[in-house]
Amino acid sequence: MDKIYELGDGMRDRIFSNTKDPFLLERFDMWLLEHQGDNPIKDIKFEDIKFENVVLAKIANKIRAGATPSSKIKEYWKDKNETGGLPWLDINRKDFENHKIDSFRKKITKKGYENSSTWLVPKNSVMITIGGSLGFVGYNSFETCTNQNILSVVLDKDYDYKYIILNLENFYKHNIRNLDSKYGNLSKTTESKRIIPIPKPTKYKTSLEIQKLLARFLREYATWSSDMKRLHIKMGQKSAQMRDLLISHTFGADT
């Protein structure tokens, strides 16, 4: 059981390192078979997928951090509930927990925008925290400006933002967020050089189709493994309760 739910993260390690072990091949191919009904996925097995390592800058149209208008000038800012203005994001780790960023706490005015170096990030861009809390990744579900601690990546149309997010998160989780990390601060320079394994097209699938397929598989597998873990814990708690009840009835409450 431990092996099953630990692979919620381990499965990403295996895919992004292109490790074709039997467990990965079996799970991926079984998942494909399960989706042959309403949404057929044909003509591909994991063993057919080959990867090419590319740097993030090569697959992005734009990589840029935001900025903060002066907090001393009131006319640069609006309350989030006021009409007009532009959404503006600062770092809140909760926003990145499920990857999808769908809320904001502040707005800036046109003057605030014009008098700072922030910019309006297109929706569904990859957002990386590069200051404060390092190495958290998500995407914006609306156009927004950000502060300087968020690096936004506008991908080329041939690349899937959800696949790229899972890949980056896998790297950051192992290499950036731990206290013994050998990596320093993140920046546009460091992240532009970040290596991403991109699946090559096959005879029947484009690279983009395979990226979306892998991202969907990893999301569903992570949900499944998390559910299995919760069930395993719940069963363990039930077993402990039954054991205590049995002991109490057999030997008395003071045992």
Order of alpha helices (4+ residues) and beta strands (2+ residues): alpha-alpha-beta-beta-beta-beta-beta-beta-alpha-beta-beta-beta-beta-alpha-alpha-beta-alpha
